[in-house]
């Protein structure tokens, strides 16, 4: 059996399940759990060649099972991927999760809002790698840091968790200024664990909150409980004229142009949030 550590954040319905040392988990128990993996997770397992990666892959799924059962009373679920390749729960589209592992540890986050998580082993600092992924301000901070290895690891987990929260490739956020993103960090002796809680637009407001505010103001939809998975047409009942008004409001707010070909991709609120986060960066 395994006994994960549980971390939580005050004021947020978010829980982190963590196995701090993979070596303490019995290999036999992990191997016996392999048949429990669904197709999507089994395919990922098969792509790994290293024993530690395969072990972590299985344990990450077990943590997901445990978290969903304990926090949301979910006993059965189906893993599928959205249009951006990010896995989600088919039967529970408004429950979110993210998983990560490094060579020593594995973690899973479950929440009722979109999140991203990354865990990285602290390695010796390499300026050549830093120059590939860090912006000028980050490089300056690293040059002034007492322990650049820890700071770089923290920066890396921020970029990874931010990208995972959006369901995009980490390379797309290299050298990006993430000062407007909301992160929570846990530093351990050998690794950093970082959770991205979203992106701030003004002050402490996230992109989701801003999108929701614009929809309610523009379309007078205050009576609706808008979530990230709310269907724009089916649940909000937005018609073509209202959609045009909404697009104009987004363009005016963020000083951008949204082509018709991109508008066609907007089905749920999260589609708009992800699009705007990419567009304004």
C-alpha positions in Angstrom: 0.0 0.0 0.0 1.0 3.7 -0.2 0.3 6.5 2.2 0.4 9.9 0.4 0.9 13.2 2.1 -2.0 15.7 1.6 -1.5 19.4 1.2 -4.3 22.0 1.0 -4.7 25.7 0.4 -6.8 27.9 2.8 -9.8 29.4 1.0 -9.5 27.2 -2.1 -11.1 23.9 -2.9 -7.8 22.5 -4.0 -5.9 19.5 -2.6 -2.5 18.1 -3.4 -1.7 14.4 -3.0 2.1 13.8 -2.7 4.4 10.8 -2.5 7.6 12.3 -1.2 9.9 9.3 -1.8 9.1 6.8 -4.5 11.6 4.3 -3.1 9.4 3.8 0.0 6.5 2.5 -2.1 6.6 -1.3 -2.6 7.3 -2.2 -6.2 5.1 -5.2 -6.0 2.1 -3.1 -5.0 2.7 -0.8 -7.9 3.0 -3.6 -10.4 -0.2 -5.2 -9.1 -1.9 -1.8 -9.7 -1.0 -1.7 -13.4 -4.3 -3.2 -14.6 -6.2 -0.3 -13.0 -4.8 2.2 -15.5 -7.2 3.3 -18.2 -6.2 3.3 -21.8 -5.0 7.0 -21.9 -2.8 6.5 -18.9 -1.6 3.0 -20.0 -0.4 4.5 -23.3 1.6 7.1 -21.4 3.1 4.3 -19.2 4.1 2.3 -22.3 6.0 5.3 -23.7 8.2 5.4 -20.6 11.3 3.2 -20.6 12.8 4.0 -17.2 11.5 2.0 -14.2 11.2 5.0 -12.0 9.1 6.9 -14.6 6.8 3.9 -15.1 6.4 3.5 -11.3 5.6 7.2 -11.0 3.1 7.0 -13.8 1.1 4.3 -12.0 1.3 6.1 -8.6 0.1 9.3 -10.2 -3.1 7.6 -11.3 -3.6 6.0 -7.9 -3.2 9.5 -6.3 -5.8 10.8 -8.8 -8.2 8.0 -7.8 -7.7 8.7 -4.1 -8.1 12.5 -4.5 -11.3 12.2 -6.5 -12.8 9.8 -4.1 -11.9 11.6 -0.9 -12.6 15.2 -2.0 -15.4 14.8 -4.6 -16.9 11.3 -3.8 -16.1 10.1 -7.4 -15.6 6.4 -7.6 -15.6 5.9 -11.4 -14.5 8.2 -14.2 -13.2 8.2 -17.8 -10.1 10.1 -18.9 -10.2 11.9 -22.2 -8.3 14.8 -23.8 -9.7 18.2 -24.8 -8.8 19.9 -28.1 -5.5 21.1 -26.5 -4.4 17.7 -25.5 -5.0 18.2 -21.8 -6.7 15.3 -20.0 -10.0 15.8 -18.1 -12.8 13.8 -16.6 -15.4 13.0 -19.2 -18.3 12.7 -16.7 -17.2 15.5 -14.5 -16.0 18.4 -16.7 -16.1 20.9 -13.8 -13.7 18.9 -11.7 -10.0 19.5 -12.6 -6.8 17.7 -12.0 -3.1 17.7 -12.9 -0.3 15.3 -12.2 3.5 15.5 -12.2 6.5 13.6 -11.1 10.3 13.8 -10.9 13.0 11.2 -10.1 12.1 11.1 -6.4 8.5 12.2 -6.0 5.0 12.3 -7.6 2.1 14.6 -7.0 -1.5 15.0 -8.1 -3.7 18.1 -7.7 -7.5 18.0 -7.7 -9.7 21.1 -7.6 -12.9 22.7 -8.8 -11.1 25.2 -11.0 -8.4 25.0 -13.7 -4.9 24.4 -12.3 -1.4 23.2 -13.3 1.3 21.6 -11.2 4.9 20.7 -11.6 7.6 19.1 -9.5 11.3 19.2 -10.3 14.4 17.8 -8.8 16.9 20.5 -7.8 19.9 20.2 -10.1 23.2 22.1 -10.3 22.6 25.5 -12.0 23.5 25.6 -15.7 23.6 29.1 -17.2 23.4 27.8 -20.8 20.1 26.1 -20.1 18.9 29.2 -18.2 19.6 31.4 -21.2 17.4 29.2 -23.4 14.3 29.6 -21.2 14.6 32.7 -19.0 13.9 36.3 -19.9 16.3 39.2 -19.1 14.8 40.0 -15.7 14.9 36.3 -14.7 18.6 36.0 -15.7 19.4 39.1 -13.7 17.7 37.6 -10.6 19.6 34.4 -11.1 22.9 36.3 -11.4 22.2 38.0 -8.0 20.8 34.9 -6.2 22.6 33.3 -3.3 21.5 29.9 -4.6 20.8 30.0 -8.3 20.1 26.3 -8.5 17.0 26.6 -6.2 15.8 29.8 -7.9 16.1 28.3 -11.4 14.3 25.2 -10.3 11.5 27.4 -8.9 11.3 29.3 -12.2 11.2 26.1 -14.2 8.3 24.8 -12.2 6.5 28.1 -12.6 6.8 27.9 -16.4 5.8 24.2 -16.5 2.8 24.6 -14.2 1.6 27.7 -16.0 1.7 25.9 -19.3 0.0 22.9 -17.9 -2.8 25.0 -16.5 -3.5 26.2 -20.0 -2.9 22.9 -21.7 -0.1 24.3 -23.9 3.5 23.2 -24.5 6.0 24.5 -22.0 8.3 25.8 -24.8 5.6 28.4 -25.7 6.1 30.2 -22.3 9.9 30.2 -22.3 11.3 33.7 -21.7 7.7 34.9 -20.9 7.1 37.3 -18.1 4.9 35.4 -15.6 4.7 38.1 -13.0 0.9 38.2 -13.5 0.4 34.5 -12.8 -0.6 33.2 -9.4 1.6 30.5 -7.9 2.0 28.6 -4.7 5.3 26.9 -3.9 6.5 24.2 -1.7 10.3 23.8 -1.2 11.7 20.5 0.0 15.3 19.5 0.4 15.7 17.9 -3.0 12.8 19.4 -5.1 10.4 22.2 -5.8 6.6 21.7 -6.1 4.6 24.6 -7.7 0.9 25.0 -8.4 -0.3 27.6 -10.8 -3.7 28.9 -9.8 -4.4 31.1 -12.8 -3.3 34.4 -14.4 -4.0 37.8 -13.0 -5.1 40.5 -15.4 -5.6 43.5 -13.1 -4.6 43.3 -9.4 -5.7 39.8 -8.3 -8.3 39.1 -10.9 -7.7 36.0 -13.1 -8.5 35.7 -16.7 -11.5 33.5 -16.0 -12.9 36.0 -13.6 -12.3 38.8 -16.2 -14.0 36.8 -18.9 -16.9 36.0 -16.6 -17.2 39.7 -15.7 -17.3 40.8 -19.3 -20.0 38.2 -20.2 -22.2 39.3 -17.3 -21.8 43.0 -18.1 -22.1 42.7 -21.9 -24.9 40.1 -22.1 -26.7 40.7 -18.8 -26.2 37.0 -17.8 -26.0 37.5 -14.0 -28.6 34.9 -13.4 -26.3 32.1 -14.8 -23.8 30.3 -12.7 -20.9 30.6 -15.1 -18.0 28.1 -14.8 -15.0 27.3 -17.0 -17.0 24.5 -18.6 -20.2 26.5 -19.3 -21.3 26.0 -22.9 -21.6 29.4 -24.5 -24.4 28.5 -26.9 -26.3 25.7 -25.2 -26.2 26.9 -21.5 -25.9 30.7 -21.9 -28.2 30.8 -24.9 -25.9 33.3 -26.7 -27.2 34.1 -30.2 -25.1 35.3 -33.2 -25.7 39.0 -32.4 -24.8 38.6 -28.7 -21.7 36.6 -29.7 -20.6 39.5 -32.0 -21.2 41.9 -29.1 -19.1 39.7 -26.8 -16.2 39.4 -29.2 -16.2 43.2 -29.6 -16.1 43.6 -25.8 -13.1 41.2 -25.6 -11.3 43.0 -28.4 -11.9 46.4 -26.8 -10.9 45.2 -23.3 -7.6 43.6 -24.4 -6.8 45.7 -27.5 -6.6 42.7 -29.8 -8.3 41.4 -33.0 -10.1 38.1 -32.9 -10.4 36.6 -36.4 -13.6 34.7 -37.4 -11.7 31.5 -37.8 -10.8 31.7 -34.1 -14.3 32.6 -32.9 -15.5 29.3 -34.4 -13.4 27.5 -31.8 -15.2 29.0 -28.8 -17.5 26.4 -27.4 -17.1 26.7 -23.6 -15.8 29.5 -21.4 -12.5 27.8 -20.9 -11.9 28.0 -24.7 -12.1 31.8 -24.4 -9.9 31.9 -21.3 -7.1 29.7 -22.9 -7.3 31.7 -26.1 -7.0 35.1 -24.4 -4.2 34.0 -22.2 -2.2 33.0 -25.3 -3.2 36.1 -27.3 -2.3 38.8 -24.8 1.1 37.3 -23.8 
